[in-house]
């Protein structure tokens, strides 16, 4: 059963240009668009995605919100637990998937 859009958690994943190599700044926007397409299939019944460049280093790599209202990590953790996801494991899986996605993007 899919939740209404206003009740879904949004995962905001900010990607640093540097992880795409020395010319990363010229690739990061396109990479984020492609990464977004991969992530939208991950838990679509209760999760939305925003994959964007991390241009401001003061912003965290991951943020969570519901209906454009920011969530603390603790509140996001409680939300995810409702769907049998543990936030630390969930985040680790995202960061583990990133190198694979980068290799695919560059055709390696």
Steps between C-alpha positions, in 0.01 A plus 500: 500500500644832394480802728365834376781727379461738794574213743807361325846569635730684261865404506719789391831355383766760424785382277838672512657580164836377632379141515477514119867581456693816413243605238211414730346847500421459130333161562323533835165637378465232232618231740240609757225475238608146409540400865152632572360267234664205677378596846135570415440126490625457858201475736266705275197417715621722784808685374580783260847609390687821428850436373679832464855636487654584835630846422493624859727292725310617807200297386493132592524232235164362610190677624144387548166676474129433474287732290793749483529510881850404618535201730767446759702185448330355807153561356610359163631193682163446670319541169727247328465254789127494428598343165758266655799707387783586734635845410870419544474195276287690248754784477794260478334322207456834321865594541610148403298526179656832399835368362312243291277775359803716423664212313180446300475871423853507359454164325764317702 
